[in-house]
Amino acid sequence: MIIPEGVFERETVYAQSPFFKQKIKISLIQKMVKDYQNLRVSDPDRARDETDWRVLNSWIQTLWPELEEPEKADIMLSYVEPDKLTGFYERREQQIEKFLDLMGTSDDEKAFFLRMDGKVEIPFRYSWVEGWSNLLGNVLTDMGVVMLISVLCRSSFAAILSALAVICVPGAVGEYLPAALQKIVDLIPLAGSSTDIFRTNVYHIFGRIIWSPWILITVPFVAGAACVPLCVRKWRKQSR
């Protein structure tokens, strides 16, 4: 199980934030930006470590690109005028349409995603998902595959080489493959990152459109679970 350092500490910090679990309205976004800018002046370390500045900055870059000032080397969050941040949900809908068009989705796939989007309750609530991302992407899959590699290899050196091959090769070659093959590579345990489950991809199975997270969670999870009894059986034979 691979969990980045500081994940649980950051979750505790965000849970203590006055914005945590609040409904996301434009007034809340403006206040978050103002508070970050003020904190960055008074205490830069706290602004870096105790705020969700990466996500907030990505929202601003995506939804208000016209406010970017290329001549400034700093992130947009540090200099954008909060009062100019208006129309959060309207701009989000526009960006979704634009993104789906850029991704080359078919009419059926686009309609599928827009129907999903229409079911999302608005306004959103400000929360924190990094922990879920890492847990869903790593727990049983990583453990099961690593156990299987270790039990099949007769030496530690072979186990390390095999693990590196399983981890590195699919990710290294995946980006050079056609889109259809890339989706198959994504299903290989330990390939890619835990954030793959949040991508807007679909799988076409038996004439049905299935949202990629269901497949990207289920297949590696089942693969990891299947490795466990194989490992136990092998260990029993070795211990006799």
N, C-alpha and C positions, 0 to 999 in steps of 0.2 A: 504494500500500500504506500503510494507516494503522495505525501501532502506537503506542499511548499512551506518553508519555515515562516512562522508568524501568522498562519491562517487563522488559528483560533484566537490569537491576541487581537487581530484586526476585527474579527467578528464581535468580540466583546466591546471593542471601541465603538463600532458602528451601532451596536445595540443600545449603547448609552447616548447616542446622538439624539438631540431633540427632534430631528427630522425622521427618525426611524419609525416605520409603519404609518407615517402620515400620508394622506392622499396627495398625489403629485398634481399640483396646480401651478399655474405660471407664477403666482405670488411666492410659492414655496421655492421654485427654481431660482427666482430673482434673489430671494433671501439667502439661499445656499451660496450663490455666487458672491454676494456682498460679504457674507461672513467669512468665506474663504479668503477673499482679497484683503479684508481687514486683519485676519489672523496671520496671513502671509507677511504682512508688514510688521506686526507685533511679535510674532513667534514663528519663524519659518519652519522650524523643526516640527512643531505640532501641526502646522498646515500640511506638511508632507506626510507625516505618520498617522495623523488622527482624522483625516478627511478622505472622502471617496473622490478625490480630485481627478483621478484618471477617467472614471465613468462620467463625471460631470463635464469634463473637458471634451470627451468624445461626443456627448449629446450636443454641445455647442458647435463643435466642428461640423457635425453631420446636419444639424437642423438650421443653423444660421451661418452658412459658409461665407455669405456676403459681408459679414462683420470681421472677417479675418484681415489682419494687417501684415502682409508678408515681410515688410521691412523690420518687424519686431521679431526678435529671436525667441521670445518667451511664448509659453502656451497661451491659447486664447483666453482661458479661464482667468488668467491674471490681469488682463487689460480690458476685456469686453465690458461695455456699459450694461449693467443688469436691466435697466429700463427698456432696452431695445430687444430684450428676449421675450417676444410675444408669440402667440399662436402655436404653442407646443404640440397639441394634438393634430391640428390642421397640417402643420409642417411634417409631422410624422407620417401622416397618411400619404402626403405627396412623395416623401422619400421612399416609402414602401413601394408605391407604384413605379417610381423611377428605378429602384433597385431590382425589382422583378423583371423589368424590361431589359436592364443591363445584363442580368443573369441569363437572358435568353430563354426564360421559362415559356412553355407552351401556353395556349389559351386555357386549357383545362387545368394546368398546374397553377397558373395565376389565379384562376377562379377559386381553386382549392385553398390557396393561401389567404385570399381576401375573405373567404367565408370563415376561416379560422380566426382571422384578425377581427372580424365582425362580432365574434363571440366573446372577445376579451372585454372584461368589465372596465369601464372608464368612470372616474379617474383611476389611474394606477396607484399602487401604494409603494412608497419608497422602502425597499428592503435590501437584502444582501444575499447573493447567490453563489459567491465564489466557493464556499464550503461545499455546497451541493454539487457544483461542477466537478470538484476534485474527488468527492466521494463516489459519485455516480460513474465517473470516468476511470476509477482506479481500483476500488476495493477488492472484490473477489476475482476480477479478471487478472490483475497483476499477481495476486497471491497464487492463484491456481497455475498460471503459466510458468511462473518462476519456480514453483515447487516441482512441476513436471520436468522442466529442463534440468534441475539439480538432481533429480532421482534417475533420469535416463543417462546422464553423463557419468563416466567412471572416474573422472578427475575434476578438480576444481578449475583447472585451466580450461578444459573442454567446456565446462559449464559456463564459464565467463564468456568464452568466445561465442558459444551458442546463444547466450542471452543477448550479447551485443548484436549478433546477426538478426535475431528476432526483433529487437528494438529499433535498430538503426536502418536496416536495409529497406523495409517497407516504406518508411517515411522518406528515405533518400530518393527512391525511385518513383514514389507515388505521384509527385508533381509533374513528372514527364510522361505519364500515361494518359490515354484518352479519359474523358470525364466518366464514362461508364465504368472503366477499370479502377479509377480513383475511388469510386463509391464502394467497390469490392474491397480494396485495400483498407478503407476506413473501418471495415468490419473485423480486421485482424487485431486481436488483443495486443495492446501495447503500441500499436501504430497510431501516429498522430498525437493529439493532446486531448485532455478532458473536455476542452471547449468545443470539440467537434460536434457534440450532441446539441449544440445551440445553433448549428448552421441551418439555413433554409434550403435543404435538399429534400428530394422525395425519391422513393423507390417505387417502381411499377412492378407489382407482383400479381399475377393472374388477373390482369386487367384492372386492378385497383391501384389507386394512388395512396401510398402510405408515407406519412411524415417520417423523415429520416431518424429523429431521436428515438422512436420506438424500436427501430431496427438496430441502431447504434448502441443502445443500452442492452437490448435483449440478447442479440447474438454473442457479443463478447462475454456477457454475464453467463450465458449457458455454457460457452466454451470454457470459461474459467471454472465453473462448477463441475463440468465433466472431467476436468483434470484432477480434481481432488481424489475421487475414488481410485483412479488409475495410479496416483502416487501412493495411496495407502496400500494398494495391492502389491505394488512393486517393493515397497519398504518391508512388507511382511515376508516376501520371498527372500529378500536380502538378509533379514534377521534370523532366518532359519539355519 
